[in-house]
Amino acid sequence: MPRPEVLQNYYSGYFDSSAAAGESDAVCVTFQGIERFACHLIRAMPLAAGTSPVRILDYGGGDGSLALAIAKYLGKRPVSITLVDYQEPRAMPVPEHVQVVHLTELSQVQEKDPGRKFDIVLASAVTEHIPELNGVLNLLFGMIEPGGYFYARTPYMSNLIAYLRFIDFVYPAHVHDLGASFWNRITKTFHLNADIIVSRPSIVESEWRKAFIRTLVAYTLKFPAHIEGKIAPHRVDRWWNLVGGWEVVLRTRQ
């Protein structure tokens, strides 16, 4: 497994290639169309209407673009975003009612504010990079407010690699391959007082206008899994696993 100092050095410059290429409008997240992603998540984890503040922990969120996009869908409600990432966030316009704090280590969240809880905890395309994952997930689950949400998106490539040998899993950057069998057991594995709201093939990260063939292949592969989910929604181990990625939304019980 890669050592922590190796990972820190690797991920601290993870999005530097975009900056070097002059892509000033590129967001530092592994997704095309961040507004589409935020809308997708808000539908999966609706927050109670009102004016109360919303606290978001964006773990491994790059420049925090996803959390900021979610904040836009919350209207004028005060939003505090705690962004945890090795990457130094780029300067971005932040609305007056949104506050962003950047930390480089997850442990710093509790050091800065012991007992801190969040309404939304995001872990999009990050848990696959973490060697000691159990400890990190326990920390993240422990920081969810009762009635709050946890979202994760992970690659699920091993089944595809079995058929398409040329696919690169990007080891050692990716050290875990987490699909339906893992996430459908997450509440029992970690003894969580929570419900699985969503467990399904992950949203397609590419856009038609930017990567037509890649997007077409992604939708085609994920389609049978969505059908299976409708037919057998409570099946823990899925029959169709050639999906490329998985996503889950948990909600803690109040």
C-alpha positions as a Markdown table, in Angstrom:
| # | Residue | x | y | z |
|---|---|---|---|---|
| 1 | Met | 0.0 | 0.0 | 0.0 |
| 2 | Pro | 1.3 | 3.5 | -0.7 |
| 3 | Arg | 2.6 | 5.4 | 2.3 |
| 4 | Pro | 0.7 | 8.6 | 3.6 |
| 5 | Glu | 3.6 | 10.9 | 2.5 |
| 6 | Val | 3.5 | 9.4 | -1.0 |
| 7 | Leu | -0.2 | 10.0 | -1.3 |
| 8 | Gln | 0.1 | 13.6 | 0.1 |
| 9 | Asn | 2.8 | 14.4 | -2.5 |
| 10 | Tyr | 0.7 | 12.8 | -5.3 |
| 11 | Tyr | -2.6 | 14.4 | -4.5 |
| 12 | Ser | -1.4 | 17.9 | -3.6 |
| 13 | Gly | -0.8 | 18.5 | -7.3 |
| 14 | Tyr | -3.5 | 16.2 | -8.6 |
| 15 | Phe | -5.2 | 18.9 | -10.8 |
| 16 | Asp | -2.1 | 20.9 | -11.7 |
| 17 | Ser | -2.2 | 19.7 | -15.3 |
| 18 | Ser | -5.5 | 21.6 | -15.9 |
| 19 | Ala | -4.0 | 24.8 | -14.6 |
| 20 | Ala | -0.8 | 24.3 | -16.7 |
| 21 | Ala | -3.0 | 23.8 | -19.8 |
| 22 | Gly | -4.7 | 27.1 | -19.1 |
| 23 | Glu | -8.1 | 25.7 | -18.3 |
| 24 | Ser | -9.1 | 28.5 | -16.0 |
| 25 | Asp | -12.7 | 27.5 | -16.0 |
| 26 | Ala | -12.1 | 23.8 | -15.2 |
| 27 | Val | -13.3 | 22.7 | -11.8 |
| 28 | Cys | -10.9 | 20.6 | -9.7 |
| 29 | Val | -13.2 | 17.5 | -9.4 |
| 30 | Thr | -13.4 | 14.4 | -11.5 |
| 31 | Phe | -16.7 | 15.2 | -13.1 |
| 32 | Gln | -18.0 | 17.0 | -16.2 |
| 33 | Gly | -20.9 | 19.3 | -15.5 |
| 34 | Ile | -20.8 | 20.1 | -11.8 |
| 35 | Glu | -24.3 | 21.7 | -11.7 |
| 36 | Arg | -25.8 | 18.5 | -13.1 |
| 37 | Phe | -24.0 | 16.5 | -10.4 |
| 38 | Ala | -25.3 | 18.8 | -7.7 |
| 39 | Cys | -28.9 | 18.6 | -9.0 |
| 40 | His | -28.6 | 14.8 | -9.0 |
| 41 | Leu | -27.6 | 14.8 | -5.4 |
| 42 | Ile | -30.2 | 17.2 | -4.1 |
| 43 | Arg | -32.9 | 15.0 | -5.6 |
| 44 | Ala | -31.4 | 12.0 | -3.7 |
| 45 | Met | -31.1 | 13.8 | -0.4 |
| 46 | Pro | -33.7 | 16.6 | 0.0 |
| 47 | Leu | -33.2 | 18.8 | 3.0 |
| 48 | Ala | -36.1 | 20.0 | 5.1 |
| 49 | Ala | -37.3 | 23.4 | 3.9 |
| 50 | Gly | -36.5 | 26.4 | 6.0 |
| 51 | Thr | -33.9 | 28.9 | 6.7 |
| 52 | Ser | -31.7 | 27.0 | 9.2 |
| 53 | Pro | -28.0 | 26.8 | 8.3 |
| 54 | Val | -26.7 | 23.8 | 6.4 |
| 55 | Arg | -23.3 | 22.3 | 7.2 |
| 56 | Ile | -21.4 | 20.4 | 4.5 |
| 57 | Leu | -18.3 | 18.3 | 4.9 |
| 58 | Asp | -16.7 | 17.8 | 1.4 |
| 59 | Tyr | -14.0 | 15.2 | 2.0 |
| 60 | Gly | -11.5 | 14.9 | -0.9 |
| 61 | Gly | -13.6 | 17.5 | -2.8 |
| 62 | Gly | -10.8 | 19.1 | -4.8 |
| 63 | Asp | -11.7 | 22.8 | -4.9 |
| 64 | Gly | -15.1 | 22.3 | -3.3 |
| 65 | Ser | -17.0 | 22.9 | -6.5 |
| 66 | Leu | -19.5 | 20.2 | -5.8 |
| 67 | Ala | -20.3 | 21.6 | -2.3 |
| 68 | Leu | -20.6 | 25.1 | -3.7 |
| 69 | Ala | -22.9 | 23.9 | -6.4 |
| 70 | Ile | -25.1 | 22.2 | -3.8 |
| 71 | Ala | -25.2 | 25.4 | -1.8 |
| 72 | Lys | -26.7 | 27.2 | -4.8 |
| 73 | Tyr | -29.7 | 24.9 | -4.8 |
| 74 | Leu | -30.3 | 25.8 | -1.1 |
| 75 | Gly | -31.2 | 29.3 | -2.0 |
| 76 | Lys | -30.2 | 31.9 | 0.6 |
| 77 | Arg | -29.9 | 29.5 | 3.5 |
| 78 | Pro | -26.6 | 30.0 | 5.3 |
| 79 | Val | -24.2 | 27.3 | 4.3 |
| 80 | Ser | -20.9 | 26.4 | 5.9 |
| 81 | Ile | -18.5 | 24.2 | 3.9 |
| 82 | Thr | -15.6 | 22.3 | 5.4 |
| 83 | Leu | -13.4 | 21.2 | 2.6 |
| 84 | Val | -10.8 | 18.6 | 3.3 |
| 85 | Asp | -8.2 | 18.0 | 0.5 |
| 86 | Tyr | -4.5 | 18.0 | 0.0 |
| 87 | Gln | -5.0 | 20.3 | -3.1 |
| 88 | Glu | -4.9 | 24.0 | -2.3 |
| 89 | Pro | -8.2 | 25.3 | -3.6 |
| 90 | Arg | -8.2 | 27.8 | -6.3 |
| 91 | Ala | -9.8 | 31.3 | -5.9 |
| 92 | Met | -13.5 | 31.0 | -6.6 |
| 93 | Pro | -16.4 | 33.4 | -6.1 |
| 94 | Val | -18.3 | 32.5 | -3.0 |
| 95 | Pro | -21.7 | 33.9 | -2.2 |
| 96 | Glu | -22.0 | 36.0 | 1.0 |
| 97 | His | -24.2 | 33.5 | 2.8 |
| 98 | Val | -21.6 | 30.7 | 2.2 |
| 99 | Gln | -18.5 | 30.2 | 4.3 |
| 100 | Val | -15.7 | 27.8 | 3.2 |
| 101 | Val | -13.0 | 26.5 | 5.4 |
| 102 | His | -10.1 | 24.5 | 3.9 |
| 103 | Leu | -8.3 | 21.8 | 5.8 |
| 104 | Thr | -5.7 | 19.3 | 4.6 |
| 105 | Glu | -6.4 | 16.4 | 7.0 |
| 106 | Leu | -9.7 | 14.9 | 8.2 |
| 107 | Ser | -8.4 | 14.8 | 11.8 |
| 108 | Gln | -8.2 | 18.6 | 11.7 |
| 109 | Val | -12.0 | 18.8 | 11.6 |
| 110 | Gln | -12.4 | 17.6 | 15.1 |
| 111 | Glu | -9.3 | 19.4 | 16.3 |
| 112 | Lys | -10.7 | 22.7 | 15.0 |
| 113 | Asp | -14.2 | 22.1 | 16.4 |
| 114 | Pro | -14.6 | 19.1 | 18.7 |
| 115 | Gly | -18.0 | 17.4 | 18.3 |
| 116 | Arg | -18.6 | 19.1 | 15.0 |
| 117 | Lys | -21.5 | 17.5 | 13.0 |
| 118 | Phe | -22.7 | 17.9 | 9.4 |
| 119 | Asp | -26.0 | 17.8 | 7.6 |
| 120 | Ile | -24.2 | 16.5 | 4.4 |
| 121 | Val | -21.0 | 14.5 | 4.2 |
| 122 | Leu | -19.6 | 14.1 | 0.7 |
| 123 | Ala | -17.0 | 11.5 | -0.3 |
| 124 | Ser | -17.2 | 11.6 | -4.0 |
| 125 | Ala | -14.5 | 9.7 | -5.9 |
| 126 | Val | -12.1 | 9.6 | -2.9 |
| 127 | Thr | -12.5 | 6.5 | -0.7 |
| 128 | Glu | -10.9 | 4.3 | -3.4 |
| 129 | His | -7.7 | 6.2 | -2.8 |
| 130 | Ile | -7.4 | 5.6 | 0.9 |
| 131 | Pro | -5.3 | 2.6 | 2.1 |
| 132 | Glu | -6.7 | 2.5 | 5.7 |
| 133 | Leu | -10.3 | 3.0 | 4.7 |
| 134 | Asn | -12.2 | 1.6 | 7.7 |
| 135 | Gly | -10.8 | 4.2 | 10.1 |
| 136 | Val | -11.7 | 7.1 | 7.7 |
| 137 | Leu | -15.2 | 5.8 | 7.1 |
| 138 | Asn | -15.8 | 5.5 | 10.8 |
| 139 | Leu | -14.7 | 9.1 | 11.3 |
| 140 | Leu | -16.9 | 10.3 | 8.5 |
| 141 | Phe | -20.0 | 8.4 | 9.7 |
| 142 | Gly | -19.4 | 9.8 | 13.2 |
| 143 | Met | -19.6 | 13.4 | 11.9 |
| 144 | Ile | -23.1 | 13.0 | 10.4 |
| 145 | Glu | -25.9 | 14.9 | 12.2 |
| 146 | Pro | -28.9 | 12.8 | 13.1 |
| 147 | Gly | -31.1 | 13.0 | 10.0 |
| 148 | Gly | -28.1 | 14.0 | 7.9 |
| 149 | Tyr | -26.9 | 12.4 | 4.7 |
| 150 | Phe | -23.7 | 10.7 | 3.5 |
| 151 | Tyr | -22.9 | 10.4 | -0.2 |
| 152 | Ala | -20.1 | 8.3 | -1.7 |
| 153 | Arg | -19.2 | 7.6 | -5.4 |
| 154 | Thr | -16.6 | 4.9 | -6.1 |
| 155 | Pro | -15.1 | 3.1 | -9.1 |
| 156 | Tyr | -16.3 | -0.5 | -9.6 |
| 157 | Met | -14.0 | -1.7 | -12.4 |
| 158 | Ser | -12.8 | -5.2 | -11.5 |
| 159 | Asn | -15.7 | -6.9 | -13.4 |
| 160 | Leu | -15.0 | -4.8 | -16.5 |
| 161 | Ile | -11.2 | -5.5 | -16.3 |
| 162 | Ala | -12.0 | -9.2 | -16.4 |
| 163 | Tyr | -13.4 | -8.8 | -19.9 |
| 164 | Leu | -11.4 | -5.8 | -21.1 |
| 165 | Arg | -7.8 | -6.4 | -20.1 |
| 166 | Phe | -6.6 | -3.1 | -21.5 |
| 167 | Ile | -8.5 | -1.1 | -18.8 |
| 168 | Asp | -6.1 | 0.5 | -16.3 |
| 169 | Phe | -7.3 | 0.5 | -12.7 |
| 170 | Val | -4.7 | 3.2 | -12.0 |
| 171 | Tyr | -3.1 | 1.3 | -9.1 |
| 172 | Pro | -1.6 | 2.5 | -6.7 |
| 173 | Ala | -3.7 | 5.6 | -6.9 |
| 174 | His | -6.8 | 3.4 | -6.7 |
| 175 | Val | -6.4 | 0.8 | -3.9 |
| 176 | His | -10.1 | -0.2 | -3.5 |
| 177 | Asp | -12.8 | -1.3 | -5.9 |
| 178 | Leu | -16.2 | -0.7 | -4.2 |
| 179 | Gly | -19.4 | -1.8 | -5.7 |
| 180 | Ala | -22.9 | -3.0 | -4.7 |
| 181 | Ser | -21.8 | -5.8 | -2.4 |
| 182 | Phe | -19.8 | -3.4 | -0.3 |
| 183 | Trp | -22.2 | -0.5 | -0.1 |
| 184 | Asn | -25.3 | -2.6 | 0.3 |
| 185 | Arg | -23.8 | -4.0 | 3.5 |
| 186 | Ile | -22.4 | -0.8 | 4.8 |
| 187 | Thr | -24.9 | -0.2 | 7.6 |
| 188 | Lys | -24.4 | -3.7 | 9.0 |
| 189 | Thr | -20.6 | -3.7 | 8.5 |
| 190 | Phe | -20.2 | -0.4 | 10.4 |
| 191 | His | -23.2 | -0.9 | 12.8 |
| 192 | Leu | -24.7 | 2.3 | 11.6 |
| 193 | Asn | -28.0 | 3.7 | 12.8 |
| 194 | Ala | -28.9 | 4.7 | 9.2 |
| 195 | Asp | -30.9 | 3.8 | 6.2 |
| 196 | Ile | -29.7 | 3.2 | 2.7 |
| 197 | Ile | -31.7 | 5.7 | 0.6 |
| 198 | Val | -29.9 | 5.1 | -2.7 |
| 199 | Ser | -27.6 | 2.3 | -3.8 |
| 200 | Arg | -27.1 | 2.2 | -7.6 |
| 201 | Pro | -24.7 | 2.6 | -10.5 |
| 202 | Ser | -23.0 | 6.0 | -10.2 |
| 203 | Ile | -24.1 | 8.9 | -12.3 |
| 204 | Val | -22.3 | 9.1 | -15.6 |
| 205 | Glu | -19.5 | 11.6 | -15.1 |
| 206 | Ser | -18.9 | 12.5 | -18.7 |
| 207 | Glu | -21.1 | 14.7 | -20.9 |
| 208 | Trp | -22.4 | 14.0 | -24.4 |
| 209 | Arg | -20.9 | 17.1 | -26.0 |
| 210 | Lys | -17.5 | 16.5 | -24.5 |
| 211 | Ala | -17.1 | 12.7 | -24.8 |
| 212 | Phe | -19.9 | 11.2 | -26.8 |
| 213 | Ile | -18.6 | 7.7 | -27.3 |
| 214 | Arg | -17.5 | 7.4 | -23.6 |
| 215 | Thr | -20.8 | 8.7 | -22.4 |
| 216 | Leu | -22.8 | 6.3 | -24.7 |
| 217 | Val | -20.8 | 3.3 | -23.5 |
| 218 | Ala | -21.3 | 4.3 | -19.9 |
| 219 | Tyr | -25.1 | 4.7 | -20.2 |
| 220 | Thr | -25.3 | 1.4 | -22.1 |
| 221 | Leu | -23.4 | -0.5 | -19.5 |
| 222 | Lys | -25.3 | 0.9 | -16.5 |
| 223 | Phe | -28.7 | 0.5 | -18.1 |
| 224 | Pro | -29.1 | -3.3 | -17.2 |
| 225 | Ala | -28.1 | -2.6 | -13.6 |
| 226 | His | -30.8 | 0.2 | -13.3 |
| 227 | Ile | -33.4 | -2.3 | -14.6 |
| 228 | Glu | -32.2 | -4.9 | -12.1 |
| 229 | Gly | -32.5 | -2.3 | -9.4 |
| 230 | Lys | -36.2 | -1.7 | -10.3 |
| 231 | Ile | -37.0 | -5.4 | -10.5 |
| 232 | Ala | -35.1 | -6.5 | -7.4 |
| 233 | Pro | -34.4 | -3.4 | -5.3 |
| 234 | His | -33.4 | -5.4 | -2.2 |
| 235 | Arg | -30.9 | -7.7 | -3.8 |
| 236 | Val | -27.6 | -7.2 | -2.0 |
| 237 | Asp | -25.3 | -8.9 | -4.5 |
| 238 | Arg | -26.2 | -7.7 | -7.9 |
| 239 | Trp | -26.2 | -9.9 | -11.0 |
| 240 | Trp | -25.2 | -7.2 | -13.4 |
| 241 | Asn | -21.9 | -5.6 | -12.2 |
| 242 | Leu | -20.4 | -4.2 | -15.4 |
| 243 | Val | -21.2 | -0.6 | -14.4 |
| 244 | Gly | -17.8 | 1.1 | -13.9 |
| 245 | Gly | -18.9 | 2.8 | -10.7 |
| 246 | Trp | -21.3 | 2.8 | -7.8 |
| 247 | Glu | -22.9 | 5.5 | -5.6 |
| 248 | Val | -24.7 | 5.3 | -2.3 |
| 249 | Val | -26.7 | 7.8 | -0.1 |
| 250 | Leu | -27.2 | 7.0 | 3.5 |
| 251 | Arg | -29.5 | 8.9 | 6.0 |
| 252 | Thr | -28.9 | 8.6 | 9.7 |
| 253 | Arg | -31.9 | 8.0 | 11.9 |
| 254 | Gln | -33.1 | 10.7 | 14.3 |
